[in-house]
Amino acid sequence: MIVAETLEKIANAAASFGDLNDGALASLKQTWPDLRFTVCSDDDMPARMSPALRRERFSLYLVSGSEHCLSLTDDPLQAIGVVLAEVDEA
């Protein structure tokens, strides 16, 4: 489960990094060791899925691990991780 306050803290931490690179992911994983984190382009996210939280440089999507398979979810009660989807600045 990822509550709104935690998601906001994750977004604030991610916004403080210059780039969402391996170092940024390592820092997030150290701060929230029970959560999974990954980075991709926002263009790679399904159009039908709305982000849980949107910032200027990235959007956050929730990941579920139900049924032993990772998938996107809009249910924070099922969330075990976060996708940080970088928005193209072009």
RAPEJO-V529222 format. One line per field, one symbol per residue. ss: DSSP state (~ for helix, > for strand, _ for the rest). phi: phi as a letter, one per 20 degrees, with the letter a starting at -180 (. if undefined). Layout:
# RAPEJO-V529222
ss = ???
phi = ???
This chain:
# RAPEJO-V529222
ss = ___~~~~~~~~~~~~~_____~~~~~~~~~~____>>>>>>~~~________>>___>>>>>>>_~~~__>>>_____>>>>>>>>____
phi = .cfgffffffffffffefcedffffffffffcfeddcbcbeffeefffeeffbccfebcddedddflmcfbfbddffefcaceedfefef
